[in-house]
Amino acid sequence: MFRLLSVACLIGLMAGSHPAMAQTPPAAARPERPSPPTRDPNTPGYVTAKELPDGANAPANADGNFILGPTHNPAPETTAREGVPQGAVFTFIMESSESKIYPGIAREAGTFGKPDPADPAKLLVTTSHPAAYSRRVTVYVPKQYVSGTAAPFIVGADGPDRALFTALDNLIAERRVPAMIAISIGNGSGDAQGSERGLEYDTMSGLYAEFVEKEVLPLVEKQYNVKLIKDPEGRATMGGSSGGSCALIMAWYHPELYHRVLTYSGTYVNQQWPWNPQSPHGAWEFHERLIPNTPAKPLRIWMEVGDRDLFNPNSMRDGMHDWVVANENMAKVLAAKGYHYQFVFARSAGHTDRAVKQQTLPEALEYLWQGYPVGGPRN
């Protein structure tokens, strides 16, 4: 089923994956991206947010909108501490040939796509084709896990996520979050429309959650002798950029599986491909139509966006490619529907900003798991 890479704690050896543009074409292939402007969180039309002292995080028990920065110092919980029990980290490889759900596609290098002349919100990609891939899955099992018990867990995109594992070591030891397993899943390669990563993360459907449920989680349980909880209150998703929109997509289309969502620079924009008439504007539909027109679902959501986040980073000029506006709109509609959510606007921050994540991840995790029993012994 898969090739085992290691069964030892690899925290010190694993480098975090970043959802970079793996197939960025030459400048001649598409217009040069404009530099994102710096947005003011007090812009008319943006949500009203509480400005926090520089360097402070939002309270872990408070819903609403907050403004952080411009300084972003790492939270102490993001550094390994002597005497704190460290979880074991395991890694295995999944091949595309083993997947019934994602057999694999890729977009040819040096190509992107062109807007449909009849509809600028629809991107035409003619250079995507079947292609094999390998994906790495990294599993964190806390030292406090009791064999045979059903553990809460968090599924992360674009893995492995070393920062997450370190933060969990410290937060679990302090009993600020439950002793959870973390499953950090690498993407299937590429980025955006026509790529495997784009297909997995930007598609507005329950398919990726079903892939995780049917093809990933059973391998995790079998190989590492752990039991994963079935209660959606004990299941969370997280990610950055398209991995962030994917995290919400998983819970939105399968709330019977996941109730907790954490996103950095969520790609709540029009990036779905292939085009789907049921959701023609991709993840932009979340704040445009889906959340406002659907009874509130039992989700708790933490979101972040940077003041220099992405703005129209491709040839489409459809008015649906501003990451700041998309996340601001998300905060509006979530508030209007009465969701438990926390929205962080980070000053002096770019797309999936590493410094912001180091500052906020412990607080974000603690907010995410509000209401769930921590349990377990104190260490």
Secondary structure, 3 states (H helix, E strand, C coil): CCEEEECCCCCCCCCCCCCCCCCCCCHHHCCCCCCCCCCCCCCCCCCCCEECCCCCCCCCCCCEEEEECCCCCCCHHHCCCCCCCCCEEEEEEEEHHHCCCCCCEEECCCCCCEEECCEEEEEECCCEEECCCEEEEEEEECCCCCCCCEECEEEEECCCCHHHHHHHHHHHHCCCCCCCEEEEECCCCCCCCCCHHHHHHHCCCCHHHHHHHHHHHHHHHHHHCCEECCCHHHEEEEEECHHHHHHHHHHHHCCCCCCEEEEECCCCCCCCCCCCCCCCCHHHHHHHHHCCCCCCCCCEEEEEEECCCCECCCCCCCCCCEHHHHHHHHHHHHHHCCCEEEEEEECCCCCCCHHHHHHHHHHHHHHHCCCCCCCCCCC
